[in-house]
């Protein structure tokens, strides 16, 4: 069972199957360059999700133009620049998938990937 792909449920009175845990040492890094849109509000956020919409992380996108997320599992991701995080259910994959202007990025095993975010997703 891949716990990143499905949930683990344990029922009372039933012994679960043994868990096998595989640790990897090939995480990659994602580096962001930010080009704030002219109509950008004072507070903007970078949201990072897996390709299927599962939330990975967030970072405040202040005046700095470079950010990074470290130690990401190899795979496909989508990054979004959003204006209003307080009214966004960003941990809900359906909500994430409904955002527009996401930038797709692939992280190779042990690699570094760079992406430029230009437009807000909301």
C-alpha positions in Angstrom: 0.0 0.0 0.0 1.3 3.4 -0.9 0.2 5.8 1.9 0.8 8.8 -0.4 -1.9 7.4 -2.8 -4.4 6.0 -0.3 -5.4 6.2 3.3 -4.6 3.6 5.9 -7.6 2.5 8.0 -7.4 0.2 11.0 -10.5 -1.4 12.3 -11.0 -2.3 16.0 -10.4 -6.0 16.7 -8.7 -6.6 13.3 -4.9 -6.8 13.2 -3.6 -4.7 10.3 -1.1 -6.1 7.7 2.5 -5.2 8.5 3.7 -1.9 7.2 6.9 -1.7 5.1 8.5 1.7 5.1 10.9 2.6 2.4 13.1 5.6 3.0 14.5 7.5 0.0 17.6 9.7 -0.2 16.9 11.2 -3.6 14.7 14.2 -2.8 14.8 17.2 -5.1 14.5 20.9 -4.6 12.1 23.4 -6.3 13.3 26.9 -6.8 10.9 29.7 -7.6 11.4 33.0 -9.3 8.5 35.4 -8.8 7.3 38.0 -11.2 4.5 39.8 -9.3 1.6 40.9 -11.4 1.1 44.7 -11.6 -2.2 44.4 -9.8 -0.7 42.3 -7.0 -2.1 42.8 -3.5 0.2 43.3 -0.6 -0.1 39.7 0.5 0.4 36.9 -2.0 1.2 33.2 -1.4 2.9 30.4 -3.3 1.0 27.1 -3.1 2.7 23.9 -4.1 0.6 20.8 -4.8 1.3 17.4 -6.3 0.1 16.8 -9.8 -3.2 15.3 -8.5 -3.9 18.4 -6.3 -2.7 17.2 -2.9 -1.3 20.1 -0.9 2.4 20.0 -0.3 3.3 23.5 1.1 2.9 27.2 1.1 5.2 30.2 1.3 4.4 33.9 1.7 5.3 35.7 -1.5 6.6 39.0 -0.3 8.8 41.4 -2.2 11.5 38.8 -2.4 11.7 37.3 -5.9 13.2 33.9 -5.1 11.8 31.1 -2.9 12.4 27.4 -2.6 10.8 24.2 -1.3 13.4 21.7 -0.2 13.4 17.9 0.0 10.5 17.1 -2.4 9.9 13.6 -3.5 10.6 13.0 -7.2 7.4 13.6 -9.3 5.1 16.1 -10.8 4.0 19.3 -9.1 1.9 22.4 -9.8 2.7 25.8 -8.3 0.2 28.6 -7.9 0.5 32.2 -7.0 -2.6 33.2 -5.0 -3.9 36.5 -3.5 -6.4 35.4 -0.8 -5.3 32.4 1.2 -7.7 33.1 4.1 -10.7 32.3 1.9 -9.2 29.4 0.0 -9.6 25.8 1.1 -6.1 25.0 -0.2 -5.9 21.6 1.5 -8.8 20.3 -0.6 -7.5 18.7 -3.8 -10.7 19.6 -5.7 -10.2 23.3 -4.9 -6.6 23.2 -5.9 -7.4 21.5 -9.2 -10.0 24.2 -9.9 -7.4 27.0 -9.7 -6.1 28.4 -13.0 -2.7 29.6 -14.1 -0.8 26.9 -12.3 2.7 26.2 -13.4 3.6 22.6 -13.8 7.1 21.4 -12.8 8.8 18.0 -12.6 11.3 17.1 -9.9 13.8 14.5 -10.9 15.4 12.2 -8.3 18.1 14.2 -6.5 17.6 17.1 -8.9 16.9 20.8 -8.7 14.0 22.3 -10.7 13.4 26.0 -11.3 10.1 27.7 -12.2 8.9 31.3 -12.8 5.5 32.3 -11.4 4.0 35.2 -13.3 0.2 35.4 -12.8 -2.1 34.9 -9.9 -4.3 31.7 -9.9 -7.4 33.4 -8.4 
